[in-house]
């Protein structure tokens, strides 16, 4: 396990995992929009892409994040329910 992955996992244990992932997503989004004079757009994209892949792998495999996986899976199940309540699901 890499040091970065371990740090993310420990942050998720010590803090709220959902909040950690939201803040990381915001930081990565802002990182892509930053004016970086010493970094090419390709290098920025590669870094952000690697970070997203790493966060996804941690989310999918870390036992500490089972609650967050549950929250995410329920949110996708609830989308069709909300649509059918609004009348959007029937065609």
N, C-alpha and C positions, 0 to 999 in steps of 0.2 A: 504494500500500500504506500502511495506517495505521501509526502509530508503535507502537501496542499489538501489532499483528500481527507487526511486525518484531521486537519484543522477545521475543515468545513463540518465534518461529522461531530467534532467536539463542540463547535459553536451551536450546532443544532440541538445537542444534548443540554448544553448550559443555558441556551436562550430558546425562544420559541422557533421551531424549525420553519414554520410558515413565514414568519417575519424574516428569518435569515435568507430564505429563498427569494422573497419579495425584494429585499434590499440588494441582494446580489443581482437580480434581474434589472433593477433600477440602475445600479452602478454600471453594469455591462451596456445598458442602453445609452447611458450618458457617456461612457467611454467611447462608443462608436461615433458620438456626435462631437467629441472634443476636438479642438484644433491642435493637433500634434505635429509640431514642426520636424521632429526627428524620426517620425514613424510614417511609413507609407500606408495608404489605405488598405493595401493587400495585407500588410503585417497586422494592422488593426483588426481586419476581418478574420484573419487566421487566429489571432489571440482570442477574440470573442467567441469564435466557433469552437475552439478547443475548450474554453471555459464552459460553454453551454453543454458540450458533450460530456465533460467531466461531471458537471452538476446533475445531468440526466442519469449518468451511470451511478452516482452516489445515491440519488433518489430511488433508483430501481433496485439497488442491491443492499443498502445499509439497513440493518434491522432497526436502528434507532429512528428511522424515518417511516416506519410502518403507519403511524398515525397520519402523517402527511399524505402518504399514498392513499389511505382510506378516504381522507377529505377530498382529494382530487378525484378519486373514482366515483364518489357520491355526487360530486358536482356535475360530472358528465351524465350520470343517470338522471339527475334532476332536470336537465335541459329539455328532454322530450316531455316530461311531465308539465313543465312550465308552458311549453308551446301548446300542449293539448288543452290546458286550462284557458289559455288566451284564444283558442280556436285556430291557431296557426298550424297545428299538426294534421288537421283533416283536409284532404284534397279530393 
